[in-house]
């Protein structure tokens, strides 16, 4: 259990350090924001499944990427419809 928290802490620190140098174009703000929210939804769903001892990595990974891509598509479609 401690090893898992150690890996989590390392990746959080690594993400903060690497994320400071990334610049996102203004036109992509909406897409990135919605994709992050969709990914967070998958992460919190995985945490809920983990507490219920029902977590499956395949379902988490497919949902993580599919939710992000589908959310980006919906934002794009919304922009087309105005």
C-alpha positions, -999 to +999 in steps of 0.1 A: +000+000+000+028+024+008+045+016-025+013+027-043+012+060-025+049+065-032+043+060-069+013+083-068+033+111-051+062+107-076+039+110-106+020+140-091+053+158-086+065+148-120+033+160-136+035+194-118+071+199-129+066+189-165+033+207-168+048+241-161+065+242-195+035+233-216+017+261-234-017+254-248-030+275-277-060+297-269-082+279-294-077+246-277-086+257-241-122+244-244-111+210-257-084+205-230-107+217-202-135+193-211-110+164-217-095+169-183-130+169-167-139+137-186-106+120-174-112+131-138-147+115-141-130+083-150-105+085-122-132+091-096-152+063-110-121+041-107-117+052-071-154+043-064-149+009-081-117+003-061-135+009-028-162-016-038-135-042-048-149-041-084-120-023-102-109-036-136-079-020-154-093-027-189-125-010-182-107+020-166-083+025-195-110+022-222-133+045-203-105+070-196-096+075-232-131+070-247-145+096-223-118+122-232-122+116-269-160+117-268-160+149-247-137+166-272-160+155-300-190+169-283-173+203-278-163+203-314-199+194-325-212+222-302-189+247-319-201+236-353-237+241-342-229+274-326 
